[in-house]
Amino acid sequence: GGTAHKPYPKHVWSPSGGWWAQPKAWKRNTAIIGLGAAAVVGFVFKKSADLEQRTLYPRVWIPSMMWSKQFKTKDDPNFQPPESL
């Protein structure tokens, strides 16, 4: 739809492909980047969960209590999980 493309210089190069680029393997490239990003996010999440330490117990339930080792081991005998709001 729409109008015809406006004239543009054909000698211009850009890393993104220039004007109206449609790379042949864009779906595959998008999937590769998506999987790579998911792997990096997963690694950072796991490392963060392993290193998480709270000096004060939360007054209310927070989502990180589901995966934090500090709340799974219950190293404090007086620990009472907070009630949810």
N, C-alpha and C positions, 0 to 999 in steps of 0.2 A: 504494500500500500504506500500511499504518500507520493511524493514527487520523485523525479529522477535525481541521482546523485549529482552534487555540484562538482564542477571541475576541480581537480586537485593535482598537485605535482606528483609524478610517478617515481621520482628519484629519492623521495624521503624515506628513510628507514627508521623504525622505532622498535624497541624490544617487545612492545605489546602487539605488534603486527601492523601498525599503521591504520589508515582509514578503513573502516568496514571490514575488519579482519574476521575470518571464520576458519580457524585452524582445523585441519582434517580430523585430528584425534582429540578434540576438546573434551569429549565425554570421558575418555580414558585418562587424560591428563587431570581433569577435575577429580576423578575417583582416586587417582594416585595421591594427589595433594590432600584430599579429604582423609584418606587412610593414614597418611603421614602425620597430619595434624591431630587426628584422634589418638595415634600412638604417643605423640609428644604430650598431649593433654593427660592421657592415662598415666604416663610415667610421672609427670609432675604431681598429679593427684595422689598417686600411691606414695611417692617420696614425702609429700606434705603430710599425709595421714600418718606415716611412720614417725615423723619428727615432731608431731604436734604434742605440746605439753601445756597444760593450763595450770597457772599458779593458784587460781581461785576456781572452785567449782561453780558452774553456772547456776543462777537462781531458778531459771526455767529451762525446759528441755530445748536443746538445739540440735540441728541435723547432724553435726559432726560427731555427736555422741554415738551414732550408729557404727562408725568405722574407726574411731579413735581407740588405740590400744589402752590408753589411760582409763577409759571407762569400761573396757571389756575385762581387764584384769582385776578391777576393784581392789587395788593395792591398799586402800585406806579402809580399815574395818568399820569406821564410823560413817562411811559414805552412804548417803541416801540419794537416789536419783531424784532430780527435781520434778515436780508435778508440771504437766503441761498447762498452758494458759487456758 
